[in-house]
Structure formats: structure tokens, C-alpha cells
């Protein structure tokens, strides 16, 4: 398995994202476009970026100072735990309030209150587990 958030891992994540209708198709309905970064909470910069255009992932790559709409951070152990047992809405809420999951960029509260985005966000953790 490729290292978490490496370019190889991000490319596989992009592929899995597009294979999941509860992500790509649902986000296409709302014209979702974003650069979503992932990384570890003890590092200055994220490691990987998923580029999403109209719901579909069109790039999975290393972070190279791209502008970001979202920057999600957690410890390596937390990410690995979520890969084996994806969190649900309550688990994500607890992770956010306890600061196990941090949003260095992006509005977690606004996103989670919008069911058109909350469902796909939760599904993204399931898809990560497939990488």
C-alpha cells in the first residue's frame, strides 16, 4: 500500500472517489468544485490534494502550494483508524469538537449543516478505506 497521502495514494483515492456515486454524482448535482488537502496535524503543510470539478475528482497529487478550499488535518493514527473503521456523522462531530480532526481551511460547521455536502463528506471516509 502506498504511503498515506502520497501522490500514488492520492491518485488511487481519486479513482475510488469517481467510482462512488454517493460522492461524485451527489456533488455533481450541486456543482461542487474544490481543492481538498489532506495531511497530518503536526506538519506545516498538507501532503496531498484532491482536485474536484463538478463533483468529479480530476486530480490526486502532492500538495504544491495550490490554493485550497479545504485543508483537513489529523494525526497519522487517527487517519489510519478512520481508514479501517470510517466514522459516521456523530464520530466526525466528536473528532471535530475534540480537535482530532482539524479544518485548517474550510467551514466544517457550514458544510455539516448542508445535507447535500454532509452525506458525501461522510462517504469520503468510506472511500478512503478502499485505497
C-alpha positions as a Markdown table, in Angstrom:
| # | Residue | x | y | z |
|---|---|---|---|---|
| 1 | Unk | 0.0 | 0.0 | 0.0 |
| 2 | Unk | 1.2 | 3.5 | -0.9 |
| 3 | Unk | 2.1 | 5.9 | 1.9 |
| 4 | Unk | -0.9 | 7.8 | 3.2 |
| 5 | Unk | -1.5 | 11.0 | 1.1 |
| 6 | Unk | 1.5 | 10.3 | -1.2 |
| 7 | Unk | 0.9 | 11.1 | -4.9 |
| 8 | Unk | 0.3 | 7.4 | -5.5 |
| 9 | Unk | -2.2 | 7.2 | -2.7 |
| 10 | Unk | -4.0 | 10.4 | -3.9 |
| 11 | Unk | -4.2 | 9.0 | -7.4 |
| 12 | Unk | -5.9 | 5.9 | -6.1 |
| 13 | Unk | -8.2 | 7.9 | -3.9 |
| 14 | Unk | -9.2 | 10.0 | -7.0 |
| 15 | Unk | -10.1 | 6.8 | -8.8 |
| 16 | Unk | -12.1 | 5.4 | -5.9 |
| 17 | Unk | -13.9 | 8.8 | -5.4 |
| 18 | Unk | -15.1 | 8.7 | -9.0 |
| 19 | Unk | -16.3 | 5.1 | -8.6 |
| 20 | Unk | -18.6 | 6.1 | -5.7 |
| 21 | Unk | -21.9 | 7.5 | -6.9 |
| 22 | Unk | -22.6 | 8.8 | -3.4 |
| 23 | Unk | -19.7 | 11.2 | -3.9 |
| 24 | Unk | -19.2 | 12.2 | -7.5 |
| 25 | Unk | -22.8 | 12.1 | -8.6 |
| 26 | Unk | -24.2 | 13.7 | -5.5 |
| 27 | Unk | -21.6 | 16.5 | -5.6 |
| 28 | Unk | -22.2 | 17.0 | -9.3 |
| 29 | Unk | -25.8 | 17.9 | -8.5 |
| 30 | Unk | -24.6 | 21.0 | -6.6 |
| 31 | Unk | -21.7 | 21.9 | -8.9 |
| 32 | Unk | -19.1 | 21.2 | -6.2 |
| 33 | Unk | -15.6 | 22.4 | -7.1 |
| 34 | Unk | -12.8 | 22.3 | -4.6 |
| 35 | Unk | -9.2 | 21.7 | -3.9 |
| 36 | Unk | -9.3 | 19.4 | -0.8 |
| 37 | Unk | -6.0 | 19.0 | 1.0 |
| 38 | Unk | -5.2 | 16.2 | 3.5 |
| 39 | Unk | -2.3 | 15.9 | 5.9 |
| 40 | Unk | -1.1 | 15.5 | 9.4 |
| 41 | Unk | -1.7 | 17.9 | 12.3 |
| 42 | Unk | 1.9 | 18.2 | 13.3 |
| 43 | Unk | 3.1 | 19.4 | 9.8 |
| 44 | Unk | 3.1 | 22.9 | 8.4 |
| 45 | Unk | 1.7 | 21.9 | 5.0 |
| 46 | Unk | -0.7 | 19.2 | 3.8 |
| 47 | Unk | 0.7 | 16.2 | 2.0 |
| 48 | Unk | -1.9 | 15.6 | -0.8 |
| 49 | Unk | -4.6 | 17.4 | -2.7 |
| 50 | Unk | -7.7 | 16.1 | -4.4 |
| 51 | Unk | -8.9 | 18.4 | -7.2 |
| 52 | Unk | -12.7 | 18.2 | -7.7 |
| 53 | Unk | -14.5 | 19.7 | -10.6 |
| 54 | Unk | -18.3 | 19.5 | -10.8 |
| 55 | Unk | -18.2 | 16.6 | -8.2 |
| 56 | Unk | -15.7 | 14.5 | -10.1 |
| 57 | Unk | -12.1 | 14.1 | -8.9 |
| 58 | Unk | -9.8 | 15.3 | -11.8 |
| 59 | Unk | -6.5 | 15.3 | -9.9 |
| 60 | Unk | -4.9 | 13.5 | -7.0 |
| 61 | Unk | -1.5 | 14.9 | -6.3 |
| 62 | Unk | 1.1 | 16.1 | -3.9 |
| 63 | Unk | 0.5 | 19.5 | -2.3 |
| 64 | Unk | 2.5 | 22.1 | -4.2 |
| 65 | Unk | 1.1 | 25.4 | -2.8 |
| 66 | Unk | -2.2 | 25.1 | -4.7 |
| 67 | Unk | -5.0 | 27.4 | -3.4 |
| 68 | Unk | -7.2 | 25.3 | -1.1 |
| 69 | Unk | -10.8 | 25.3 | -0.3 |
| 70 | Unk | -10.4 | 22.6 | 2.4 |
| 71 | Unk | -7.4 | 21.5 | 4.4 |
| 72 | Unk | -8.2 | 18.6 | 6.7 |
| 73 | Unk | -5.6 | 17.5 | 9.3 |
| 74 | Unk | -5.4 | 14.8 | 11.9 |
| 75 | Unk | -2.8 | 12.6 | 13.5 |
| 76 | Unk | -1.5 | 9.7 | 11.4 |
| 77 | Unk | -3.1 | 7.3 | 13.9 |
| 78 | Unk | -6.5 | 9.0 | 13.6 |
| 79 | Unk | -6.4 | 8.8 | 9.8 |
| 80 | Unk | -5.3 | 5.1 | 10.0 |
| 81 | Unk | -8.2 | 4.4 | 12.4 |
| 82 | Unk | -10.7 | 6.0 | 10.1 |
| 83 | Unk | -9.4 | 4.0 | 7.1 |
| 84 | Unk | -10.2 | 0.8 | 8.9 |
| 85 | Unk | -13.4 | 2.0 | 10.6 |
| 86 | Unk | -14.9 | 5.0 | 8.8 |
| 87 | Unk | -16.6 | 7.4 | 11.2 |
| 88 | Unk | -20.3 | 8.3 | 10.9 |
| 89 | Unk | -21.7 | 11.8 | 11.4 |
| 90 | Unk | -21.5 | 11.5 | 15.2 |
| 91 | Unk | -17.9 | 10.2 | 15.1 |
| 92 | Unk | -16.9 | 13.1 | 12.8 |
| 93 | Unk | -18.6 | 15.6 | 15.1 |
| 94 | Unk | -16.8 | 14.2 | 18.1 |
| 95 | Unk | -13.5 | 14.2 | 16.2 |
| 96 | Unk | -14.0 | 17.8 | 15.2 |
| 97 | Unk | -15.1 | 19.1 | 18.7 |
| 98 | Unk | -12.2 | 17.2 | 20.3 |
| 99 | Unk | -9.8 | 18.6 | 17.7 |
| 100 | Unk | -8.8 | 15.2 | 16.5 |
| 101 | Unk | -9.9 | 16.4 | 13.0 |
| 102 | Unk | -9.0 | 19.9 | 12.2 |
| 103 | Unk | -10.0 | 22.1 | 9.3 |
| 104 | Unk | -7.1 | 24.5 | 8.7 |
| 105 | Unk | -9.1 | 25.8 | 5.7 |
| 106 | Unk | -12.9 | 25.3 | 5.2 |
| 107 | Unk | -16.0 | 25.7 | 7.2 |
| 108 | Unk | -16.9 | 22.4 | 8.9 |
| 109 | Unk | -20.0 | 23.8 | 10.6 |
| 110 | Unk | -21.4 | 25.2 | 7.4 |
| 111 | Unk | -20.7 | 22.0 | 5.5 |
| 112 | Unk | -22.0 | 19.6 | 8.0 |
| 113 | Unk | -25.3 | 21.5 | 8.2 |
| 114 | Unk | -25.9 | 21.1 | 4.5 |
| 115 | Unk | -27.1 | 17.6 | 3.8 |
| 116 | Unk | -26.0 | 17.9 | 0.2 |
| 117 | Unk | -22.5 | 18.1 | 1.4 |
| 118 | Unk | -22.6 | 16.2 | 4.7 |
| 119 | Unk | -23.5 | 12.9 | 3.2 |
| 120 | Unk | -20.7 | 12.9 | 0.6 |
| 121 | Unk | -18.2 | 14.1 | 3.3 |
| 122 | Unk | -19.0 | 11.1 | 5.4 |
| 123 | Unk | -18.8 | 8.8 | 2.4 |
| 124 | Unk | -15.4 | 10.2 | 1.5 |
| 125 | Unk | -14.0 | 8.5 | 4.6 |
| 126 | Unk | -15.5 | 5.2 | 3.5 |
| 127 | Unk | -13.9 | 5.7 | 0.1 |
| 128 | Unk | -10.5 | 6.4 | 1.7 |
| 129 | Unk | -10.7 | 3.0 | 3.3 |
| 130 | Unk | -10.8 | 1.4 | -0.2 |
| 131 | Unk | -7.4 | 2.9 | -1.2 |
